[in-house]
Amino acid sequence: MPGNLLNVVLVLIIVGVLLWLINRFIPMAYLIKTILNVVVVIAVIIWLLKAFGLFHRF
């Protein structure tokens, strides 16, 4: 369990806003934008699993 749940929520909000800003204001090809979104979502899921102690592999 993370020390402070507020930190987890803040990180999720910041990552979400940054991803939205990148998708909204930086012109990219659709394929690149999709790959970026998928990579960020997978990274956040792995980070959350590690933060809550559900993923111990790495």
N, C-alpha and C positions, 0 to 999 in steps of 0.2 A: 504494500500500500504506500502510495507516495506520501511524503511528509505533509504536504499541503495541497488539498484538492483545488484550492483557488489557483495555484500555479498551473495545474493541468488545464483548467478552464481557460486561463489567460493565454497559454501557449496555443490552444486550439483556436481561440478567437483570432490571435495574431496571425497564425498560419493561414487561416481561412480568409482573412482580409487581404493578406499579401497575395494569395493565390487568385483571389477575385480581381485585385488591382492589375496583376500581370495579365490575366485573361481579358480584362476589359480594355486596358489602355496600351498594351504592347502588341503590335500587329505581328501575328505568326501564322504559319500554315496550320490548317486544322489538325493534321496528323501530329505535328510537333506539340501543339497545345494539348491534344489528347494524351500523348505520351507523358508530358510534364504533369498533367493532372493525376494520371495513374501512379506515377512514381511518388508524388507527394502524398497521395492517399495511402499507399502501401507503407511508406516511411512513417507516417503518423500512426498507422495501425500497429506497426512493430514497436514504435516508441511507447504507445499506450500499453501494449501487452507487457513490455519490459517494466514500465512504471508501476503496474499493478502486480508484478511478480508472476505473470502467467507464461512468460517466454524466457527460458534460461539458456538457450543454445549459445548465444554470443555474449 
